[in-house]
Amino acid sequence: MDTIAAIATPPGRGGIGIVRISGAQVTTISQRLLHCLPPPRHALYTPFYDHNGHIIDQGLALYFPQNHSFTGEAVLELHGHGGTVVMDVLLQQVLALGARLARAGEFSERAFLNGKIDLVQAEAIADLIDSVSIDAARCAMRSLQGEFSNKIHALVKQLTELRCYIEAGIDFPDEEIDLLADGQVLQQVKIIQQHIKTVLGQAQQGHLLQEGINIVIIGQPNVGKSSLLNCLAGRETAIVTDIAGTTRDIIKDKIQIKGIPLHITDTAGLRQTNDIIEQEGIRRTKQAMQQADIVIFLQDDAQEDSAPDAEIFNFIPEKVKLLILKNKIDLTGKSVGFVNDHTLRISAKHSLGIDLLGNWLIQAVNYHQSETGLIMARRRHLDALERALAQMAVAWVQAQNQHSELLAEELRQTQQILGEITGEVTADDLLGQIFGSFCIGK
């Protein structure tokens, strides 16, 4: 493999900058650049030289021998001063000595390909870097330490043991032992199903911590949508006026409630209009609703059962969760609180009922805050677990019908699906997609 190099710290001015090198030419590059090879896993304070023997910078050099590094290859890290010019000159010198610039995520990809980490752990590195809350960071760290992978390996082990038991009966029919008749296989299939459900539930909770909830605020013009967005965000994100139709484009902001990121979209008021710009805003509002997890339908509490509100209901997709907010109770004099399970009275202007709104949003996505058990998961992990669960439902039917061969095949397919999660079964295009989303130098 080529020797790769990249700046591993964010661009810009800083106290420390790091150039990371990995590959077979690390020893040669170190001798040319440092005039020595640092002792393994010991920080050496040394000058960094260019090809003319002039000092580029001085700092710490760390050398990790092959099989004892993050990538599994020989690795050299150069910790110098974090100036943009200094880092660029140092990197260019490393490239001139035979390394090439690393692709995004290539260091982590090599760690995966060399068996230092599995695919779940590789993705957890990016998730840890991108964490938006302490809970998300802790969840990602658990996956990085192998907790998610261990759960998948345990499921695969259960499937393997059950397959061996069933296939033994298929391979030795002369023994005349009906392995499916005593109910033990049915019980084991049920146990595996339940274990997959448990892991899926934990993964769904972890997915919420990382990806968050997409919330779209809709309603007629001038019902307080922008005021609600500003109230939730805690800052003046959207312009608020008494003029109907102030918001003509979608406005997005991100907040957190109990560690879960909420992606909130304030939209143009839905009404009949001849204004071309406002019509485009309304089109985008309808489009945003199609991507939403939750739609908040804001209504003026003083307008009961208005015809425009009834028309807006027709635009709301059936798949999304809906909450109706009766706003401006500071003008109607009504009390804060729930009218029913999906209708809440508030005052966005005076932040009345916002705590009830926050609690409803968390409950709507079935999030349960927990210090243990949650695992960071991506959409592909959830898809694989859902497919594995569906496959086990078919396996249950085959076990009930005592079809040994078909049951063994369903178990094999379930095992293969779970292997996609850890990377034991994967395709090159998937690897490119996953590691391409990483930082350069990671």
NUPA-908684 format. One line per 3 residues: their letters; for each residue x, y, z of C-alpha. Coordinates in Angstrom, 2 decimals, always signed. Layout:
REM residues N
a) X,Y,Z | ...
//
This chain:
REM residues 442
mdt) +0.00,+0.00,+0.00 | +1.05,+3.59,-0.61 | +2.36,+5.64,+2.29
iaa) -0.20,+8.31,+3.07 | +0.03,+11.62,+4.93 | -2.33,+14.40,+6.00
iat) -2.72,+17.22,+8.48 | -4.74,+15.67,+11.32 | -5.72,+18.90,+13.07
ppg) -8.33,+21.45,+11.93 | -7.14,+24.14,+9.51 | -6.33,+27.57,+10.87
rgg) -4.16,+29.13,+13.56 | -3.49,+27.08,+16.69 | -0.91,+26.22,+19.29
igi) -0.31,+22.72,+17.94 | -0.68,+21.15,+14.52 | -0.21,+17.47,+13.67
vri) +0.91,+15.79,+10.46 | +0.17,+12.05,+10.42 | +2.00,+9.56,+8.16
sga) +1.17,+5.86,+7.71 | +2.72,+3.19,+5.52 | +5.83,+1.26,+4.53
qvt) +7.98,+4.35,+3.88 | +7.57,+5.84,+7.36 | +11.07,+4.75,+8.45
tis) +12.73,+6.27,+5.37 | +10.74,+9.51,+5.68 | +11.63,+9.77,+9.37
qrl) +15.35,+9.37,+8.68 | +15.26,+12.08,+5.99 | +12.96,+14.46,+7.88
lhc) +14.22,+14.02,+11.46 | +17.69,+12.55,+10.79 | +16.65,+9.68,+13.08
lpp) +13.89,+7.22,+13.90 | +12.27,+7.99,+17.29 | +12.06,+5.14,+19.80
prh) +8.69,+3.34,+19.53 | +5.84,+5.01,+21.44 | +8.10,+7.64,+23.05
aly) +7.77,+11.36,+22.35 | +11.00,+12.79,+20.91 | +11.55,+16.56,+20.86
tpf) +13.38,+17.20,+17.61 | +13.78,+19.59,+14.66 | +11.95,+18.88,+11.38
ydh) +14.32,+19.42,+8.41 | +13.66,+20.21,+4.75 | +15.65,+18.70,+1.83
ngh) +18.35,+21.38,+2.20 | +18.89,+20.66,+5.87 | +17.11,+23.83,+6.98
iid) +14.82,+23.57,+10.01 | +11.13,+23.88,+9.09 | +9.89,+23.63,+12.67
qgl) +10.63,+21.79,+15.88 | +8.29,+19.76,+18.03 | +7.40,+16.24,+19.11
aly) +7.74,+13.15,+16.93 | +5.89,+9.93,+17.82 | +6.67,+6.64,+16.06
fpq) +4.40,+3.58,+16.18 | +5.77,+0.36,+14.63 | +3.72,-1.86,+12.33
nhs) +0.96,-3.82,+14.13 | +1.24,-1.43,+17.08 | -0.54,+1.58,+15.63
ftg) -4.06,+2.79,+14.91 | -3.84,+1.80,+11.22 | -1.88,-1.41,+11.77
eav) +0.93,+0.05,+9.65 | +4.03,+1.97,+10.72 | +2.85,+5.44,+11.75
lel) +4.75,+8.68,+12.41 | +3.09,+11.73,+13.94 | +4.74,+15.14,+13.83
hgh) +3.45,+17.60,+16.44 | +4.55,+21.09,+15.45 | +3.31,+24.64,+15.80
ggt) -0.20,+25.06,+14.46 | +0.32,+27.79,+11.90 | -1.23,+27.30,+8.47
vvm) +2.04,+27.98,+6.60 | +4.16,+25.82,+8.92 | +1.79,+22.85,+8.61
dvl) +1.55,+23.20,+4.84 | +5.34,+23.38,+4.39 | +5.83,+20.35,+6.66
lqq) +3.19,+18.34,+4.80 | +4.66,+19.27,+1.40 | +8.08,+18.07,+2.58
vla) +6.58,+14.72,+3.66 | +4.87,+14.36,+0.27 | +8.14,+15.18,-1.50
lga) +9.79,+12.31,+0.40 | +7.43,+9.74,-1.11 | +4.09,+9.89,+0.67
rla) +0.84,+10.85,-1.03 | -2.02,+12.93,+0.34 | -4.54,+10.74,+2.17
rag) -8.17,+10.59,+1.12 | -10.90,+11.51,+3.57 | -11.12,+8.77,+6.20
efs) -8.27,+6.73,+4.72 | -6.44,+6.25,+8.04 | -9.58,+4.77,+9.59
era) -10.21,+2.73,+6.45 | -6.74,+1.18,+6.73 | -7.39,+0.40,+10.41
fln) -10.53,-1.46,+9.30 | -8.83,-3.27,+6.40 | -5.93,-4.31,+8.66
gki) -8.28,-5.74,+11.28 | -7.58,-3.16,+13.99 | -11.23,-2.12,+14.19
dlv) -14.47,-3.32,+12.60 | -16.81,-1.19,+10.53 | -19.04,-0.21,+13.46
qae) -16.02,+1.04,+15.41 | -14.75,+2.94,+12.36 | -18.09,+4.72,+12.01
aia) -18.11,+5.42,+15.75 | -14.92,+7.46,+15.32 | -16.72,+9.85,+12.97
dli) -19.79,+9.85,+15.22 | -17.65,+10.74,+18.23 | -16.10,+13.66,+16.36
dsv) -19.53,+14.85,+15.17 | -21.29,+14.40,+18.54 | -23.55,+17.30,+19.40
sid) -24.09,+16.45,+23.07 | -22.37,+14.71,+25.99 | -24.87,+11.84,+25.80
aar) -24.14,+11.36,+22.09 | -20.37,+11.39,+22.74 | -20.71,+8.77,+25.47
cam) -22.89,+6.65,+23.20 | -20.35,+6.89,+20.37 | -17.52,+5.97,+22.72
rsl) -19.36,+2.81,+23.78 | -19.61,+1.80,+20.13 | -15.95,+2.68,+19.57
qge) -14.97,+0.45,+22.50 | -16.81,-2.44,+20.85 | -20.08,-2.61,+22.78
fsn) -22.27,-2.53,+19.65 | -19.99,-4.98,+17.82 | -20.04,-7.37,+20.79
kih) -23.85,-7.42,+20.72 | -23.81,-8.27,+17.00 | -21.15,-10.97,+17.51
alv) -23.26,-12.49,+20.30 | -26.27,-12.66,+17.96 | -24.16,-14.25,+15.22
kql) -22.87,-16.81,+17.72 | -26.43,-17.73,+18.73 | -27.39,-18.14,+15.08
tel) -24.30,-20.24,+14.36 | -24.98,-22.60,+17.25 | -28.62,-23.04,+16.23
rcy) -27.62,-23.62,+12.60 | -25.13,-26.29,+13.67 | -27.81,-28.04,+15.71
iea) -30.33,-28.02,+12.84 | -27.84,-28.92,+10.11 | -26.59,-31.85,+12.18
gid) -30.08,-33.32,+11.97 | -30.16,-32.69,+8.22 | -26.74,-34.30,+7.68
fpd) -27.51,-37.40,+9.77 | -31.09,-38.40,+8.87 | -30.40,-42.06,+9.70
eei) -30.44,-41.22,+13.40 | -34.21,-40.61,+13.03 | -34.15,-37.77,+15.54
dll) -36.71,-35.04,+14.89 | -34.85,-32.00,+16.17 | -37.79,-29.67,+15.58
adg) -40.35,-31.74,+17.42 | -39.24,-31.10,+21.02 | -39.84,-27.33,+20.92
qvl) -36.23,-26.45,+21.73 | -35.59,-24.97,+18.30 | -38.75,-22.88,+18.45
qqv) -37.65,-21.55,+21.81 | -34.20,-20.65,+20.50 | -35.66,-18.88,+17.46
kii) -37.88,-16.86,+19.80 | -34.93,-15.96,+22.02 | -32.87,-14.75,+19.06
qqh) -35.82,-12.70,+17.81 | -36.13,-11.03,+21.19 | -32.40,-10.31,+21.38
ikt) -32.47,-8.65,+17.94 | -35.46,-6.55,+19.06 | -33.53,-5.43,+22.14
vlg) -30.46,-4.42,+20.14 | -32.68,-2.63,+17.59 | -34.36,-0.66,+20.38
qaq) -31.00,+0.38,+21.84 | -29.75,+1.33,+18.37 | -32.86,+3.42,+17.64
qgh) -32.30,+5.40,+20.84 | -28.64,+5.98,+19.95 | -29.63,+7.01,+16.43
llq) -31.88,+9.70,+17.90 | -28.97,+11.11,+19.90 | -26.87,+11.51,+16.78
egi) -29.35,+12.35,+14.03 | -32.02,+14.08,+16.09 | -35.61,+14.90,+15.16
niv) -36.79,+16.86,+12.13 | -39.58,+19.23,+13.20 | -41.52,+21.48,+10.84
iig) -43.68,+24.35,+12.10 | -46.67,+25.13,+9.86 | -49.76,+27.31,+10.03
qpn) -51.48,+30.33,+8.60 | -49.57,+33.60,+8.29 | -49.16,+35.63,+11.48
vgk) -50.09,+32.88,+13.96 | -46.68,+33.07,+15.70 | -44.53,+30.48,+13.90
ssl) -41.44,+32.68,+13.90 | -42.04,+33.63,+17.54 | -42.18,+29.93,+18.44
lnc) -38.90,+29.26,+16.60 | -37.20,+32.16,+18.41 | -38.61,+30.96,+21.74
lag) -37.30,+27.42,+21.24 | -33.92,+28.61,+19.93 | -33.49,+31.18,+22.67
ret) -32.44,+33.85,+20.15 | -33.84,+36.02,+17.37 | -33.45,+33.58,+14.49
aiv) -36.52,+34.65,+12.53 | -37.98,+38.11,+11.87 | -41.20,+38.73,+13.80
tdi) -43.71,+41.43,+12.69 | -47.46,+41.96,+12.67 | -47.40,+41.82,+8.87
agt) -48.81,+38.57,+7.50 | -46.45,+36.68,+5.18 | -43.19,+37.99,+6.69
trd) -41.57,+34.55,+6.37 | -41.40,+33.65,+2.68 | -38.62,+31.04,+2.80
iik) -37.92,+28.21,+5.20 | -35.70,+29.10,+8.19 | -33.82,+26.35,+10.01
dki) -32.28,+26.17,+13.46 | -30.95,+23.45,+15.75 | -31.55,+23.16,+19.49
qik) -31.22,+20.41,+22.10 | -33.73,+19.00,+24.54 | -32.41,+16.39,+26.99
gip) -29.41,+15.81,+24.74 | -31.44,+15.14,+21.58 | -30.81,+17.54,+18.68
lhi) -33.97,+19.05,+17.23 | -33.77,+20.32,+13.65 | -36.55,+22.91,+13.56
tdt) -37.87,+24.45,+10.34 | -39.97,+27.61,+10.39 | -42.01,+27.80,+7.19
agl) -43.96,+30.25,+5.11 | -47.59,+30.69,+6.13 | -49.94,+28.45,+4.17
rqt) -52.60,+30.48,+2.36 | -53.89,+31.35,-1.10 | -51.67,+34.07,-2.60
ndi) -50.75,+35.59,-5.95 | -47.28,+36.58,-4.75 | -44.80,+34.46,-6.75
ieq) -42.14,+34.55,-4.01 | -44.65,+33.56,-1.33 | -45.96,+30.76,-3.56
egi) -42.44,+29.34,-3.80 | -42.13,+29.52,+0.00 | -45.39,+27.59,+0.36
rrt) -44.14,+24.96,-2.10 | -41.01,+24.53,+0.02 | -43.16,+24.27,+3.15
kqa) -45.05,+21.32,+1.66 | -41.75,+19.73,+0.61 | -40.28,+20.16,+4.13
mqq) -43.29,+18.38,+5.65 | -42.51,+15.28,+3.59 | -39.10,+15.03,+5.34
adi) -40.43,+15.74,+8.84 | -40.64,+13.38,+11.81 | -43.00,+15.75,+13.63
vif) -45.22,+18.55,+12.31 | -46.24,+21.31,+14.72 | -49.45,+22.91,+13.44
lqd) -49.65,+26.36,+15.01 | -53.08,+27.96,+15.27 | -54.39,+31.22,+16.69
daq) -56.31,+30.30,+19.85 | -58.86,+33.04,+19.10 | -59.79,+31.47,+15.74
eds) -61.80,+28.33,+16.38 | -62.17,+25.84,+13.51 | -61.29,+28.25,+10.73
apd) -61.70,+27.21,+7.08 | -58.01,+27.93,+6.21 | -56.86,+25.68,+9.08
aei) -59.14,+22.91,+7.82 | -57.54,+23.25,+4.38 | -54.03,+23.07,+5.84
fnf) -54.81,+19.67,+7.36 | -54.98,+18.27,+3.82 | -51.30,+19.10,+3.27
ipe) -49.99,+17.18,+6.31 | -48.50,+13.76,+5.42 | -50.14,+10.80,+7.16
kvk) -46.81,+9.28,+8.25 | -45.69,+12.17,+10.49 | -46.57,+12.73,+14.13
lli) -48.75,+15.82,+14.57 | -49.05,+18.28,+17.44 | -51.54,+21.15,+17.30
lkn) -50.47,+24.24,+19.23 | -53.11,+26.80,+20.17 | -51.01,+29.97,+20.42
kid) -51.62,+33.46,+21.85 | -53.40,+32.40,+25.03 | -51.98,+35.59,+26.53
ltg) -54.67,+37.34,+24.43 | -57.52,+34.86,+24.91 | -56.93,+34.41,+28.66
ksv) -57.10,+30.61,+28.50 | -54.89,+28.36,+30.63 | -51.69,+26.67,+29.56
gfv) -52.03,+22.91,+29.10 | -53.15,+20.01,+26.95 | -56.66,+20.05,+25.51
ndh) -56.16,+16.43,+24.44 | -53.24,+14.09,+23.60 | -52.26,+16.06,+20.49
tlr) -53.43,+19.63,+21.24 | -51.59,+22.04,+23.55 | -52.35,+25.66,+24.47
isa) -49.30,+27.96,+24.71 | -48.05,+31.51,+24.39 | -44.89,+31.63,+22.28
khs) -44.50,+35.36,+22.95 | -44.30,+34.81,+26.72 | -42.75,+31.28,+26.64
lgi) -45.78,+29.75,+28.36 | -46.13,+25.98,+27.90 | -42.77,+25.57,+26.16
dll) -41.61,+23.07,+28.81 | -44.73,+20.96,+28.11 | -43.97,+21.18,+24.40
gnw) -40.40,+19.95,+24.96 | -41.58,+16.98,+27.02 | -44.16,+16.06,+24.36
liq) -41.52,+16.09,+21.61 | -39.26,+13.71,+23.55 | -42.13,+11.36,+24.36
avn) -43.32,+11.42,+20.74 | -40.11,+9.73,+19.56 | -40.07,+7.29,+22.51
yhq) -36.68,+8.45,+23.79 | -35.65,+7.11,+27.20 | -32.58,+8.77,+28.67
set) -30.15,+6.14,+29.96 | -26.54,+6.06,+31.09 | -26.03,+2.51,+29.85
gli) -27.19,+0.26,+27.04 | -27.58,+2.83,+24.29 | -25.38,+2.32,+21.25
mar) -24.58,+4.77,+18.49 | -26.18,+3.60,+15.27 | -26.55,+4.90,+11.75
rrh) -29.46,+4.46,+9.38 | -27.77,+1.49,+7.69 | -27.43,-0.29,+11.05
lda) -31.15,+0.16,+11.75 | -32.04,-1.07,+8.28 | -29.91,-4.19,+8.75
ler) -31.40,-4.96,+12.17 | -34.93,-4.47,+10.83 | -34.19,-6.82,+7.91
ala) -32.68,-9.37,+10.30 | -35.81,-9.22,+12.45 | -38.02,-9.73,+9.39
qma) -35.86,-12.69,+8.35 | -36.27,-14.25,+11.79 | -40.05,-13.90,+11.47
vaw) -39.83,-16.11,+8.37 | -37.52,-18.47,+10.27 | -40.18,-18.76,+13.00
vqa) -42.74,-19.88,+10.41 | -40.33,-22.47,+8.98 | -39.60,-23.78,+12.49
qnq) -43.31,-24.12,+13.21 | -43.79,-26.00,+9.95 | -40.75,-28.18,+10.82
hse) -38.94,-27.38,+7.56 | -35.36,-27.94,+8.65 | -33.65,-27.03,+5.38
lla) -35.63,-23.84,+4.90 | -35.10,-22.85,+8.55 | -31.34,-23.33,+8.24
eel) -31.32,-21.09,+5.14 | -33.27,-18.33,+6.91 | -30.81,-18.43,+9.80
rqt) -27.90,-18.22,+7.36 | -29.40,-15.17,+5.66 | -30.01,-13.51,+9.03
qqi) -26.38,-14.16,+9.95 | -25.24,-12.59,+6.68 | -27.37,-9.49,+7.25
lge) -25.86,-8.98,+10.71 | -22.41,-9.40,+9.17 | -23.09,-6.29,+7.06
itg) -23.17,-4.20,+10.24 | -19.65,-5.07,+11.41 | -18.22,-5.24,+7.91
evt) -17.69,-8.99,+7.77 | -19.99,-8.91,+4.75 | -19.74,-5.68,+2.76
add) -19.22,-4.13,-0.66 | -16.45,-1.79,-1.79 | -18.91,+0.96,-2.76
llg) -20.31,+0.94,+0.79 | -16.81,+1.36,+2.22 | -16.18,+4.30,-0.07
qif) -19.42,+5.94,+1.02 | -18.73,+5.44,+4.72 | -15.10,+6.53,+4.86
gsf) -15.65,+9.33,+2.37 | -17.69,+11.15,+5.03 | -14.72,+11.24,+7.44
cig) -12.31,+14.10,+8.07 | -9.07,+14.32,+6.12 | -6.34,+12.97,+8.39
k) -8.64,+10.61,+10.33
//
